[in-house]
Amino acid sequence: MPTRRQILATGSTLAIAAVLPARAQPAAPVPVLLVHGNGDHAALWMTTLWRFETNGWPRERLHAFNFTDPLSRNDDAVPQAGRSGTADQLRELAAEVEALIARTGAARIALVASSRGGNAVRNYVVEAGGAAKVSHAVLCGTPNRGVFNWEASPGSEFNGRGPFLTKLNRRDTDVVDGTAFLTLRSDGNDKFAQADGAFVGRPGVATRITAEGPTLRGATNIALGQLDHREVAFHPRAFREIHRFIAGREPAALAVAPEAEVRLSGLVTGNPGGVPTNRPVEGAKLSLFRVDAATGERRGEPLLDVGTAADGRWGPVTVRPTDALEFVLAVPGHPVTHIYRSPFPRSSAVVHLRPARPLSEADRAAGAVVQMTRPRGYFGIPRDVVLLDGREPADVKRGVATDAATTLRLPASEIGRAVVGLFNEERIVARAWSAAENRVAVAELTW
């Protein structure tokens, strides 16, 4: 099977041409359906959508969707409230494929999946006859051999010896004729492709999984250096490989081209007990403010001040591509969440909003709680510059990138002050809000 080094050695154009279907490029780009991972939602594909648009893909031929209950079950065969099994994901993916084909009139589409989403793609394309409708399948960080292969958790979707992966991996090849497969993986920095069970709660126990676990027999398999589990889907280096595999040519640009006028909209969902769901929330209150990028202070009246209906939708609202923003989200049963964002360069209909997790005992003892989150990647120290309030966070582990959130707790005397979050070149300034009022500030990184 081709590897990254082989592709570089033999010429990328020839290597990619060898795995693409032998036919002329269509007049319109193939529609692309983006499939998120475990516990995630469509918003993680926002920057990927922008990059496709920048490279000429019409917005109507791109779609990122939500699985209803994004978290996997402990045992795939046993129903679990608020979680989904592989059969649920297969059913929802198949419906989304049919819907995109119907909207675009295309005979076939491309699927691009992150992590667990790749399990659904394999199940659909290889096991459920979906190959006839899928020209390309790109799996990014999907644990194709499992996150572990051991006697514990025998029914887990992520157990390499469990029923689900045993079914997917039973043949001599992992691909099917007519669909071109690409896998993207980390070269050792994927927390879910490690030989030691430390990253899945069993330190010192061999997982029997290696960094090559996300590869597929018969596919084009590319290692992307020290990119982490999420970055192999959402990083610009990943987009380069995704684009040239599907389009058959290099992308014209990796940087996102800004729009003069930006329209934002999305969905409000819940996070009950810290368990994320993609079910819409009725009765949520949302306010949106422009803020000073240097101080986080509000500038003017709210741009939006609405409640959600049964569909959970909010927007659209028009902003400038230079506007730093504060979303204030009040969902019954959750902390009031002040989400600070750096400017959105382009329009997006997947600005989905979830409230912060419930306050812990340590949070409630503090005067204010400020989090910095990175949905499209992990914090890698010393790989990345990660600073919250001018300090490298103590709760971010060193070495293999495993953490996508860090928390700062401040005394009551510091409520209202600015807190700077810095991740490499992205800088967000939040304000500290009172934890006694059940409020949390979140500096949510885009990049």
Helices and strands as residue ranges (DSSP letters): H 4-10, H 12-19, E 32-35, G 42-45, H 46-54, G 59-61, E 62-65, H 86-104, E 109-114, H 116-122, I 123-127, G 130-133, E 134-140, H 163-168, E 180-185, E 196-197, G 198-200, E 202-206, E 220-223, H 231-234, H 236-247, E 262-267, G 272-274, E 285-291, E 304-307, E 313-319, E 324-330, E 336-341, H 361-365, E 368-373, E 386-388, E 405-410, G 412-414, E 418-423, E 426-431, G 435-437, E 439-444
